[in-house]
């Protein structure tokens, strides 16, 4: 179904629809015009021929009728029919004359098969001229019947019938059909050419709009369209330019605000480092003398010392985040034994006895990574598991093979897990899972810094809940070791 849907727009694109519409309109127009023209021309040709024949027949009948004895004899009727037929120079007329029960034809033995009983009855019951076109095989004939009156206007009882072949008229009608057919094909070709030109004129600004939209989507906000004319497409281009200009101004303003906020955070963090260093030194001295102070003062000193440590950690994290935001984070890659690096991270923080490890033997899994950033990633994930999860906490390192070898680091805990509504936000900065925004030991930036360090390595990090309970954080890092470079 999806493949069929993807092909429909290609088969019925705007160009195709325009060409088909023009061709259909041209075909209908050409067909209708040709049919109307053919009908009018055919009617004109046949009407002219018919009127000429009837007029000539009436004139000949009125001229010869006074010389015919009434009632006529058989020989008289035959001579009268022959004289009427002889009045046509081409000799194409066939005439039959009747008077009562007598009848005679211009050609001996002519049965006058074209004369239908209906036409004979119509002439008998009417004084008007009656005509009928009769088709026999491939030939069409005009049959005319009329009653001949005396010069005084009284009916003579004499009736005359004429058959005239329509070969010339049929040839003219066939020529009209051929002309209409020949004119229809060029009209369709011209319509298709006009459709292509129209489609090109319509699609050019549409293609330009599509290209400009893609350019905007790729971040080139200074993209603009050339506005030509004053039609709807020109209005659309003008509207697009206004929208792009407004978007560029808004994005520029947002970027400026973001840059100022980053610079402010970096400047504040940098300015706080010196007084924090002095405060840390003072709190260290106070911690050493806390045992000799009274209980209330000792409690206050320890509280100040703890908060100073948290503030120093927050400032360090803010400085680190500022480097990422400014694009100043630089990787210092080194070929290291990943398992040994993870052991050193645990040992440096006295977590060796608190965390169960599943690490490969020495020198089994090596890769080019930034040791300091890898230490931060592992320390933040393990520290988060120890603070918010429950023991046992397990650190696992494995290698995955494929098109690009990767190291997979997993940190698992046995706590209650991460609420479903929190999972999408665990790597956001300063995110708190509860609305009260309670204070924690961390800065609220640890997982965000972890995600940034993984990203600069070209890896991925994700959080999930284990089916058996607890949370699991999975980091995948490309190895980039010497063997696959």
Beta strands, then each sheet from edge to edge (+ up, - down):
strand 1: 94-99
strand 2: 102-105
strand 3: 130-136
strand 4: 139-149
strand 5: 155-165
strand 6: 333-337
strand 7: 355-358
strand 8: 366-370
strand 9: 393-400
strand 10: 406-412
strand 11: 460-465
strand 12: 471-478
sheet 1: 2+ 1- 5+ 4- 3+
sheet 2: 6+ 8-
sheet 3: 7+ 9+ 10- 12+ 11-
end
